[in-house]
Amino acid sequence: MAAGETDARIEALNKAVATADEKTAAFLQAMADDAVKVAGERAFIVKDDKAYDPVTGAETPLPEGTEDVVNNNRMRGEIELAQAALKLFSPDLKVRRVAVKAMQSETDETKLPLIEKAYAAEQDAALKLQLELVRAAVLLNSTDKARRLDAARLLAGSGNPNTKTVLLERLKSETDAQVKAAIEASLRKVEAALAWGDRLGAVFSGISLGSILLLVALGLAITYGLMGVINMAHGELMMIGAYATYVVQGLFQKFLPGAFDWYLVAAVPVSFMAAALMGAALERGVIRFLYGRPLETLLATWGISLMLQQLVRSIFGAQNVGVENPVWMSGGVQLLGNLSLPYNRLVIIGFALMVLLAMAWLIGRTRLGLFVRGVTQNRPIASCMGVNTARIDTYAFALGSGIAGLAGCALSQIGNVGPDLGQGYIVDAFMVVVLGGVGQLAGTVYAGLGLGILNKFIEGWAGAVLAKIAVLVLIIIFIQKRPQGIFAMKGRSAEA
């Protein structure tokens, strides 16, 4: 395994793996770490400037004239596959699952005894089925026609992209007409299964994008939909929430490293409060003087957005900063061969749903929500009834800003955080609010999820740029036909 021609080394490697033990696994790891030297017919594992015999494990003097083992890319690939094959016998189910995944593109028939041994020993039903498909992929290259036929038919039930690759490669070299027909039939079934995975993946991606748009647009549904304020700094309030999450991450890394996986729980209220306080200051300092003057409000908030971007650049730098996912948000759920649902996306979808329910309860069931709706529908009468309209304006704007901060906290888990974070979502958020119906939370939900799914389906067909254009054109056509949006505002406010 350590010296000679590559083909001979690989043949020796496959023989060793077929009857592998712990010493073989240790030697393979040393080979992968470039910690093996050879001298004549002997190989040595070198660790901490000491040499060990790979068979006995005993320390031994290193002869003069030893040479380093050189592994080319092909040899390294075979070593990695061999290590994966040995992990098929691990007592840890997760380790075995990773090993089977690594073996799915294996087509070398010399690995068949090891795969069959692992198949016979496997107790987990799902993993046993995957091993059966791996075995079939290996048998597809057998010299026995009957074995190739059985393997081709068995692989028809696989929905793994690697299976499609294996079938296509075998189809090119297959000369037997009967086997070729079986491979083509299996290939059609595999492609059909993969197509369903792609469709479901597009739906999930659309829901994920829609949940993000929903989070971003919920704040606008208050500041623009309920209060009529065109806040061009809404994206920068999201940015503040994202940077607040970054700061909380840094504090946990420095002072509470043992509890780092729970920093996000602390970051949620911090990001809300940071953006809410900035929104309250913005409303009290600027916007309250501009109610009823939409153009001036738009220009003023646009200028404030530039100032906030520059402030963040001065404090944190112009480069993006990284926010890590907690361990419980890493990885994903593998539903199909080509469909994996990342945990961070699932958490964001659930988070968006919780924020939506909390906001609906706050607006519809609380005293503050009653005052906000009263001031929105008829400010003079609400004032006559004793409502402090100026204070309610500040509370409502702070609430919308705080929800923008929560959106920034969520966005920090799926991408880098930078001064331009909010610029990529502000236009889409306004489109969601307008499409759903100004002031209508239910419309915001339908519009956010609908635009997300529609965008992802068109993107898969026409590309990202054309998808954006197509969605914009469809929104323009819809607004021309129904200016009030999906849900029209009802009551006296609709007549004002």
N, C-alpha and C positions, 0 to 999 in steps of 0.2 A: 504493500500500500504506500510505502514511503519513497521508493526508488524505482527507476526503470521507465519504460515507455508508458504513456498515459493510458492506452488501452489495457495494458497488462495490469496497471495499478487499479484501474476501475474494476477489472475482473476479480482481482484479489479482494477489493473492497466489498463487492457484492457477495462473495463467498463468506467473508467474515461476518457480514451483517446477517446472513441467513441463519447463522448459529451464534448470534451475538450474546455477549454477557457484559457485566459492568466494566471489565477491563477494556473490552473493545470500544465501549462508549467513551471511556476516559481517553483512549488513544485517539479516537476521532475528534474529540474536543481539543486535544493538544494539536492535532493536525490543523484544525480550523483556526487555532490561536497562533499558528506558526511557531510552536514550541517543540518541534521534533527535529532531531539531527540524525544523520546517518554516517556510519563509518564501516565501509565494506559491506558485509551481509547483516550488520546489526543496526537497530534503530534505538534511539534514546529519547526519553521525554525530559526536557530541560525546564526546571522550575526553580526560581530563586537561586540561580547560579549553581544548582545541583542537578546531577543526571540520575535518572531512574530507569530501570529495566521495565519496559511496558508489559511484559508477561508476568514477572514475579512481583513487580512493584518495589523491589529492593533498590536502595541507593547504590550506585556503581560509579567508579571513576570514568571520566569522559576521555576516551582515547584521543591521541593527537591526530590531526588531519580530518576531524569530523566536518561534515558539510551541512548547511541548512537545507531542509526540504523545500523545494520550490513547487508551489501549487498554481497551475494556470487556472483560468476562469472555468474551464470545463471541469477540472478536478474539484475546484471549490464547490461548484454546483452539485456534483455527485456526493461530496461530503455532507453538504447541507441536506440533501435528500436522504442520505443514509442516517443522519441524526434524527430527522423527522420520522423515519421508519422505526427507529429504536424507541421513540416516544410513544409508538402505538401500544406499548405494553406498560405505560405509566399507570400507577394506581389513581392518578388524578384525572377525572373525566375531562376537565378543561384542557389539560395538556394533550390528551388523546384526541380531542376534537380539533385542536390546532394542527396536530400531526396529520390527521386524515385530510384536512383542508390542504396542507402542503403537498400531499401525495396525489391529489386529484388530477394533476396533469402528467402523472407518471405512466409511461408506456413500456418500460423495460421489463421483459419477461423474466429476467433473473431475480427480480424483486418479488415474483409471484409466491414462492414458498413462505416468505416472511408475511406477506399480506394475508395469505390463507391461514397462517398460524394466528395472526392477530384477529382475523375474522372468527375463527373458531373460539377464541378466548373472550371475545367482546360480549358483555352482558347488556349494554345499553342498546335498545331496539333501534333508535334513530341512527346511532353511530354504526350499528351493524349494517343497516341499509346502505349508508354511505360507503362503507368498506366494500360491500358487494358491488357497488358501481365502480369503485376504484379497481377492483379485481377484474370486472368486465372490460374496463378500458385497457388493462394490461393484456387480457386474452384477445383483444381485437387485433393484436399484432402477432398472434400465434401462427405457426406454420400449419396447424390443424384447421381445416375448413369448418368442421362441425363446431369447434370452439369459437371461431370467429363469428359464425352465424348466431350462436347462443349469446355471445357478447353484444353483438349489434342489436339484437332484439331486447336484451336487458337494458341497454343504455337508452332505449326509447323513453323509459320512465324517469330519466334524469332531467332536471331543469337547471343544470349547472353550465355556465358559459364555457368552462374548460372541456366539458363533454362535447360541445359543438366543435371546438377546435380539434379534439382528438378524432372525431368522426370525419371532419373535412380532410384532415391529413391522411387518414387511412383510405378515404375515397379516392384520393389522387393516385395511390399506389396499388389499389385492389384490382385484380385481374379477373377474378371469378364473378360471373354475371349474377349468380344467386346471392352471393355475399354483398355484392355491390347494390343490388336492389334492396336488401335488408338494411344496409347502411343508409341509403337514401330515404327509406321510410322512417327510420329512427330519427334521421336528421330533421325531417319535416315536423315530427312530434316535438323534438327538443326546441326547434325554432318557435313553434306555437306556444310552448310553455314559457320560453324567454320573452315572447311578445307580451304575454299577460303580465309577467314581472315588470316589463318596461311601462306598461299602462298603469299598473298599480303604483309603481315608483313615481310616475308623473303626478298621479293623484295625491300621493303623500307629500311630494315636493310642493305641489300647489297649496295643500292645506298648511304646510309649514310656512311657506311664503305668505299665505293669507293671514295666518296667526300673527306674523310679525307686522304686516300692514295693519291688522286690527289693533294691535298694541299701540302702534304709532298714531293711528287715526282716532283712537278713543280720546286722547287728550284734545285733539282738534275738534272732536264732536262737541266738546264743552266750550273751548275758547272761540271757535269759529261758528259751530253749529248753534250753540245756545246763546253765546254772547255777541256774535256777529263781528268778532275781532279777527282780522286777517293777520295772523302772527307768523311772519317770515322767520322768526328766531326759534320756532318750534323744534327744528332739527338740532339747534345748538343746545336746547334744553335736554334733548335726548343724549347729546354728546356729554353734557355735564353728568347725567346719570351713569353713563359708561365710564367716565373718568373717576367718579365716586367709587364704582365697583373696583377699578384698578387700584385706587388708594387703599381701600379696605383689604384687598388681596395683599398689598405690600405690608400693611400693618400685621396681618395674620402671619405672613412669612417671617417677620422680624420678631414679633412678641409671642405669638401663639402657633408655632410650627406644628405642634401635635394636633391642633384642631383645624388645620388648614382646609380639610375637606368640607368644613362647614362655614367657610368664609362667605359663601354666596348667600346663606341664610341671613347673615348680618348685613350684607351689601344691599339687600332688597329695601329695607326701610331707610338705609342711609342714602341710597340713590334717589328714593322718593322725596325725602326731606331736602336734599341738596337742590334738586330741580324745583321743588315747590317753593322754597325760600327765594330762589332766584326769580321764579315767576311772580311771586308776591311783590318783590322789590321792583320788578319791571312794570307791573300794573300800577303800583303806587307812585312810581317815579316818572313814568312816561305815558302809559296807555290811558290812564283815567282822564287825562287832558284831551284825549283824541277820540272819545266815543262819538259815534255818528259821523266820523270823517274817515272813511275807509282808505282813501288814497294816502293821506298823511300817516295813518297807522301802518300801512304796508311799507312805506318808505322808512319810517322810524324804526320798525322792527327789523327791516333788512339791514339798516346801519348797525343796530345792536347785535345782529347775528355776526357781522364782520368783526365787531369789537370783541365778542366772546371767543371767536376763533383765534384772534390774535392773542387774547389773554391766555388761552390754553397753550398756544405755541410758546409764549414767554415762560410759562410755568413748567410744562412737561416736555417742551421741544417740538419740533415740526414733524419728527418721525412717529410712525405708529408705535403703540405700545402693545404688548401681548398680555392677554388675560387668560389664565389657565382654567380648564374645566376641572372641577372636583372629580375624584375617582369615580363617584357614583353616577357621573354624567358621561363617563368615557365608555366607548364600545357601543354596542347596539344589539337589536333583535334581528336575527336572520330568519326571515319568513320563507323566502324562496332562494333559489340559487343565485339569482341576480337582483334580489330585493332585500336590502338591509335597512332597518329603521334605527337611525342613531339615537342614543339616549338623550343627547342634548336637544335635539329637535323635538322629541316627544315631551321632554320637560317644558320646553318653551310653549308648545301647544297647550299643555295643561295649565301653565302659568297664565297664558292669555285668557283661557276660559275662566280661571279664578278671578282675574282682574275685571273681566267683563261682568261676572255675576256680582262682585263687590260693588262695582260702579252702578249697576242697575238697581241694586238694593239701596245704595246711598242716595241716588237721584229720586227713586220712587217711593222709598219707605221712611226716610229720615226727615227731621225738621229742616236741616240744611238743604236737602234736596227740594223740599216744598218751597222754601224761600227762593232757591235758584230758579225753579220753574215759574214762580209767581213774578219775580223780577223780569224774567225773560218774556213772559206773555204780556205783562202790563206794569211797567215800572212805576208810573204815577200812582196807580191804585195800591200797589204793594207798599209804596212809601206812605200813603195815607193810612194804611193799616198798621203802621208802626215798624215796618221792616227797614233796617239800616241798609239801604241799597248799595252804598259805597263799600261797606264791609262785605256784603254778599258778593259783590264784583270781585273783590280781592280774594275771598275764599274760593270762588269758582275758578278764577284764573290760576290760583295756586294749585287747585286740584288737577286741572288739566295739565299744568306744567309737571306736577308730580308723576302723573301717569306717563308723560313723555320720558321722565327719568327712569321709570320702570322699563319702558321700551328700550332705553339705552342699556340698562343692566342686562336685559335678555339678549340684545344684539352683541354684547361683549363676549357671549359664550359661543358665538358661531363665526367670529371674525376678529380682525385686529381693530383696536380702538385708536382713532386719530382725530385731528382737528376737523376733518371734512366728513366725519361719520354721518352727520345728519343730512348732508346735502343730497345723498343718494335716495332718500326716502321722503323728503318733504313734498315733492310734486305728487308722488303716488298717494301719499296720505290725503292731500287735498282732493285728489280725484275720487278716493274712496268716500270721503264725507259728502261731496257733491253728488256722486252717483247714488249713494244710499238714501239721500234726502237730508237736507240741512236740519240738524237738531234731532234726528231720529237714530237712536242707538241700534235698533233692530236693523235698520237700513245699513248702518255702518258694518254690522256683522256680515250680512248677506253680500255687500259690496266687497269687503275685504277678502273673504274666502273665495267669492266668485272670481274676482280679478286675479287672485293668486293661482287658482286652478287653471283658469283660461290662459294666463300668461305662460304657465309651464307646458301646457299642451301645444300651444302655438310655437313655443320655443323649441320643442322637440321636432317640430315639423319644418320650421322656417329659420331657426336661429334666434339668438337673444335680441339682436338689434331690430329685426323685422317684427319680432313678437311685441316689442315695446310700441312700435309704430302702429301695428294692427290693433292692439288694445286701445291706444289713444284714439284711433279713428272710430272704433266701435263705441267708445264712450261719447265722442262728439255726436255721432249719429243718434245715440240713445237720448242724450240731453236735448237734442233738437226736437225729438218726438215727445219727450216727457221731461220738461224743464224742472219739475219739482222732485225728480229722482225716483228711486224705487218706492219709497214711502213718502207720501205728501204730508206736510205739517197740517194739523187740524186745529180748529179753534180760532180765537180772535187773533192770535199771533200770525196765522196764515193770511188774515185779511189786512194786516197792517202794512 
